[in-house]
Amino acid sequence: MAWLEVVRAARVLTLTLHRPEALNALSDELSDALAAELERAPSYDDVGVVVLRGAGRAFCAGADIRGTGPLDVRALDRANRIVRAITRCDKPVVAAVQGAAAGVGCSIALACDLCVAAESASFLLAFARIGLMPDGGSTVSVAASVGRARAMRMALLAEPLTGREAYDAGLVSHLVDDDALETVVGEVAEQLAAGAPLGLAATKKAINAATYAGLDDALERERTGQTVLLRTADAAEGMRAFAERRAPDFKGE
């Protein structure tokens, strides 16, 4: 059963993806609930910061390929809605990442303003493994953080980065031991919640304008490209192979 846990306390809004048996892969319902709550966050006068996390041993394994049947563009639209809500929110959004942040789960984590990664974290743009391209704005967010060369390596080779590798590359803001994740996220959230709301909002807006100026265009490019790729035989084979736990046999069709 997938559900979103929503907790508001001490000026912190904590959103927890609860689908641990599927590594918090995003179902349609879970995506919609997360997007809606992120969109509501700016209206909460008693909230100064948003924390996004996953239940169990993973942050988010991406779109639910096994559980919801073949992907279509509606899943991409849901992911884009989440990313837009994160970047447009006038409050800082912090990702607390343990275990896998893969596919659109990686895109969502990297769209957040701060990302606290545990040593166990793994960041993976897995799209190439199933014949697709990165989406969720990751064609901009990854390159803005680590540069073109490393972004190409992550996207084309679908190589995961450990929490430490992601931190060393500048992809995430914090690296902590697994047993310190809760403490550090709490400290970061407490500091942000006590900050000046207007100053933090202006800072976020300015930095995003400088580094994510092309985000909306990227989301549209990704949507166009992914829509075409989702209709290909290679994508169908990639998703079958993923479900069957075997290597795909791509034909360029």
C-alpha positions as CSV (number, residue, x, y, z in Angstrom):
1,M,0.0,0.0,0.0
2,A,1.4,3.4,-1.0
3,W,0.7,6.5,1.0
4,L,2.3,9.8,1.8
5,E,2.9,10.6,5.5
6,V,2.5,14.4,6.2
7,V,3.7,15.8,9.4
8,R,3.8,19.5,10.4
9,A,5.6,20.3,13.6
10,A,8.1,23.0,14.8
11,R,7.8,24.9,11.5
12,V,8.9,21.8,9.5
13,L,6.7,20.0,7.0
14,T,8.0,16.5,6.6
15,L,6.7,14.4,3.6
16,T,7.6,10.7,3.7
17,L,7.0,8.4,0.8
18,H,5.6,5.2,2.3
19,R,6.0,2.3,-0.1
20,P,9.0,0.6,1.4
21,E,8.3,-2.8,-0.1
22,A,8.8,-1.2,-3.6
23,L,11.7,1.0,-2.5
24,N,9.1,3.9,-2.6
25,A,8.7,3.7,-6.4
26,L,6.2,6.3,-7.4
27,S,2.7,5.1,-8.2
28,D,0.2,7.5,-9.8
29,E,-1.5,8.0,-6.5
30,L,1.7,8.6,-4.6
31,S,3.0,11.1,-7.2
32,D,-0.2,13.0,-7.1
33,A,-0.3,13.2,-3.3
34,L,3.3,14.4,-3.2
35,A,2.8,17.0,-5.9
36,A,-0.4,18.3,-4.2
37,E,1.3,18.7,-0.8
38,L,4.3,20.4,-2.2
39,E,2.0,22.8,-4.0
40,R,0.2,23.6,-0.8
41,A,3.4,24.1,1.2
42,P,3.7,27.9,0.3
43,S,0.3,28.5,1.9
44,Y,1.3,27.2,5.3
45,D,2.2,30.1,7.5
46,D,3.4,27.8,10.2
47,V,6.0,26.1,7.9
48,G,9.4,27.4,7.2
49,V,11.0,24.4,5.5
50,V,10.0,21.2,3.8
51,V,11.8,17.8,4.3
52,L,11.3,15.1,1.7
53,R,12.2,11.5,2.6
54,G,11.5,7.9,1.9
55,A,10.4,5.1,4.4
56,G,12.6,2.1,4.9
57,R,15.9,1.5,3.1
58,A,15.5,3.7,0.1
59,F,14.6,7.3,-0.9
60,C,12.8,6.5,-4.1
61,A,13.5,3.9,-6.8
62,G,11.8,6.1,-9.5
63,A,8.7,5.4,-11.5
64,D,6.8,2.2,-10.8
65,I,7.7,0.1,-13.9
66,R,6.7,-3.3,-12.4
67,G,3.6,-2.3,-10.6
68,T,1.6,0.0,-13.0
69,G,2.2,-1.5,-16.4
70,P,3.9,0.2,-19.3
71,L,4.9,3.8,-18.7
72,D,3.3,6.6,-20.6
73,V,3.7,10.4,-20.8
74,R,1.3,10.8,-17.8
75,A,4.0,9.5,-15.5
76,L,6.4,12.1,-16.9
77,D,3.8,14.8,-16.4
78,R,3.4,13.8,-12.8
79,A,7.2,13.9,-12.2
80,N,7.5,17.3,-13.8
81,R,4.7,18.6,-11.6
82,I,6.7,17.4,-8.5
83,V,9.9,19.1,-9.7
84,R,8.1,22.3,-10.6
85,A,6.5,22.4,-7.1
86,I,9.9,21.9,-5.4
87,T,11.7,24.6,-7.4
88,R,8.8,27.1,-7.2
89,C,8.1,26.6,-3.5
90,D,9.2,29.8,-1.6
91,K,10.4,27.7,1.3
92,P,13.6,25.6,1.3
93,V,13.1,21.9,0.4
94,V,15.5,19.4,1.9
95,A,15.9,15.8,0.6
96,A,17.0,13.2,3.2
97,V,18.5,10.4,1.1
98,Q,19.3,6.9,2.3
99,G,19.7,4.0,-0.1
100,A,18.6,4.3,-3.7
101,A,17.6,7.5,-5.4
102,A,17.1,6.2,-8.9
103,G,15.5,7.4,-12.1
104,V,13.0,10.1,-11.3
105,G,13.7,9.5,-7.6
106,C,17.2,10.9,-8.3
107,S,15.7,13.8,-10.3
108,I,13.4,14.7,-7.4
109,A,16.2,14.5,-4.8
110,L,18.5,16.7,-6.9
111,A,15.7,19.3,-7.5
112,C,15.6,20.0,-3.8
113,D,17.5,22.9,-2.5
114,L,19.7,20.9,-0.1
115,C,20.3,17.1,-0.3
116,V,21.6,15.3,2.8
117,A,23.0,12.0,1.7
118,A,23.8,9.0,3.9
119,E,26.9,6.9,3.1
120,S,24.5,4.2,2.0
121,A,22.9,6.5,-0.6
122,S,23.1,5.8,-4.3
123,F,22.3,8.2,-7.1
124,L,21.4,6.7,-10.4
125,L,20.0,8.1,-13.7
126,A,18.8,4.6,-14.8
127,F,16.9,5.7,-17.9
128,A,19.5,4.5,-20.4
129,R,19.1,1.0,-19.0
130,I,15.5,0.8,-20.3
131,G,15.9,2.7,-23.5
132,L,14.8,6.1,-22.3
133,M,16.4,9.5,-21.5
134,P,16.7,11.4,-18.2
135,D,13.7,13.4,-17.2
136,G,12.4,15.3,-14.2
137,G,14.7,18.2,-15.1
138,S,17.8,16.1,-14.4
139,T,19.3,17.1,-17.8
140,V,19.7,20.5,-16.1
141,S,20.1,19.8,-12.4
142,V,22.9,17.3,-12.8
143,A,24.9,19.3,-15.3
144,A,24.4,22.4,-13.2
145,S,25.9,20.6,-10.2
146,V,28.7,18.4,-11.6
147,G,29.4,19.7,-15.1
148,R,28.7,18.3,-18.6
149,A,31.3,15.5,-18.6
150,R,30.1,13.9,-15.3
151,A,26.5,14.5,-16.3
152,M,27.0,12.7,-19.6
153,R,28.7,9.8,-17.8
154,M,25.8,9.4,-15.3
155,A,23.2,9.7,-18.1
156,L,24.7,7.7,-20.9
157,L,26.3,4.9,-18.9
158,A,23.7,4.8,-16.1
159,E,26.5,4.6,-13.6
160,P,25.4,5.0,-9.9
161,L,27.2,7.4,-7.6
162,T,27.6,6.5,-4.0
163,G,26.7,9.1,-1.4
164,R,30.4,9.9,-1.0
165,E,31.0,10.1,-4.7
166,A,28.0,12.3,-5.1
167,Y,29.2,14.6,-2.3
168,D,32.8,14.8,-3.7
169,A,31.4,15.6,-7.2
170,G,29.3,18.4,-5.8
171,L,26.0,16.7,-6.5
172,V,24.7,16.8,-2.9
173,S,25.2,19.4,-0.1
174,H,25.8,17.1,2.9
175,L,27.3,13.6,3.5
176,V,26.7,11.8,6.8
177,D,27.0,8.4,8.4
178,D,23.8,6.4,8.1
179,D,23.2,6.6,11.8
180,A,23.6,10.4,11.8
181,L,21.1,11.1,9.0
182,E,18.1,11.8,11.2
183,T,20.2,14.1,13.5
184,V,21.8,16.1,10.7
185,V,18.5,16.5,8.7
186,G,16.9,17.7,11.9
187,E,19.6,20.2,12.6
188,V,19.5,21.5,9.0
189,A,15.7,21.8,9.1
190,E,15.8,23.5,12.5
191,Q,18.2,26.1,11.2
192,L,16.2,26.8,8.1
193,A,12.9,26.9,10.0
194,A,14.4,29.6,12.3
195,G,15.7,31.6,9.4
196,A,14.2,34.8,7.9
197,P,11.5,33.5,5.5
198,L,11.7,36.4,3.0
199,G,15.5,36.3,2.9
200,L,15.5,32.5,2.3
201,A,12.8,32.7,-0.4
202,A,14.7,35.5,-2.2
203,T,18.0,33.5,-2.0
204,K,16.4,30.4,-3.4
205,K,14.8,32.3,-6.2
206,A,18.0,34.0,-7.2
207,I,20.2,30.9,-7.1
208,N,17.6,28.9,-9.1
209,A,17.4,31.8,-11.6
210,A,21.2,31.7,-12.1
211,T,21.6,27.9,-12.2
212,Y,18.2,26.5,-13.4
213,A,17.3,29.3,-15.8
214,G,16.6,26.7,-18.5
215,L,14.6,24.3,-16.3
216,D,11.2,24.9,-17.9
217,D,12.7,24.5,-21.4
218,A,14.5,21.3,-20.2
219,L,11.3,19.8,-18.9
220,E,9.6,20.4,-22.2
221,R,12.6,19.0,-24.2
222,E,12.6,15.9,-21.9
223,R,8.8,15.5,-22.3
224,T,9.1,15.7,-26.1
225,G,12.0,13.3,-26.3
226,Q,10.6,10.9,-23.8
227,T,7.2,10.8,-25.5
228,V,8.9,9.6,-28.7
229,L,11.1,7.1,-26.9
230,L,8.2,5.6,-24.9
231,R,6.7,4.5,-28.3
232,T,9.8,2.7,-29.4
233,A,10.5,-1.1,-29.5
234,D,13.7,-0.5,-27.5
235,A,11.8,1.1,-24.6
236,A,9.3,-1.7,-24.6
237,E,12.1,-4.2,-24.5
238,G,13.9,-2.3,-21.8
239,M,10.9,-2.3,-19.5
240,R,10.3,-6.0,-20.2
241,A,13.9,-6.8,-19.5
242,F,13.7,-4.8,-16.3
243,A,10.6,-6.6,-15.1
244,E,12.2,-10.0,-16.0
245,R,15.5,-9.1,-14.4
246,R,17.6,-9.7,-17.5
247,A,19.8,-7.6,-19.8
248,P,17.9,-5.9,-22.6
249,D,18.5,-6.6,-26.3
250,F,18.2,-3.2,-28.0
251,K,17.7,-3.0,-31.8
252,G,17.5,0.8,-32.4
253,E,13.9,0.5,-33.2
